[in-house]
Amino acid sequence: MSDSKGAAPAQEAPQPDFRPTEPPSQLRWVMSRESTWDMSKEREFIEKLLNQRFSFFLVFYALVLKAGID
């Protein structure tokens, strides 16, 4: 019988890296050196974000309300 106590552990295959190589396009735009962040762009960004979240809230609330009525 062979003794495996002194044997070196088998090397595992390297895991693939699934992280994106570049940031998403909107983040790339924000991070670019040419763009300057001003209040107009801040308002546009926040307005879009709040509109999306409020729309999601309305849809979710309507679904919960509909489920509660039925």
HUPENOR-V583656 format. One record per residue. RES is the residue in one letter. SS is DSSP state (a for helix, b for strand, c for the rest). Layout:
res=RES ss=SS
res=RES ss=SS
This chain:
res=M ss=c
res=S ss=c
res=D ss=c
res=S ss=c
res=K ss=c
res=G ss=c
res=A ss=c
res=A ss=c
res=P ss=c
res=A ss=c
res=Q ss=c
res=E ss=c
res=A ss=c
res=P ss=c
res=Q ss=c
res=P ss=c
res=D ss=c
res=F ss=c
res=R ss=c
res=P ss=c
res=T ss=c
res=E ss=c
res=P ss=c
res=P ss=c
res=S ss=a
res=Q ss=a
res=L ss=a
res=R ss=a
res=W ss=a
res=V ss=a
res=M ss=a
res=S ss=c
res=R ss=c
res=E ss=c
res=S ss=c
res=T ss=c
res=W ss=c
res=D ss=c
res=M ss=a
res=S ss=a
res=K ss=a
res=E ss=a
res=R ss=a
res=E ss=a
res=F ss=a
res=I ss=a
res=E ss=a
res=K ss=a
res=L ss=a
res=L ss=a
res=N ss=a
res=Q ss=a
res=R ss=a
res=F ss=a
res=S ss=a
res=F ss=a
res=F ss=a
res=L ss=a
res=V ss=a
res=F ss=a
res=Y ss=a
res=A ss=a
res=L ss=a
res=V ss=a
res=L ss=a
res=K ss=a
res=A ss=a
res=G ss=a
res=I ss=a
res=D ss=c
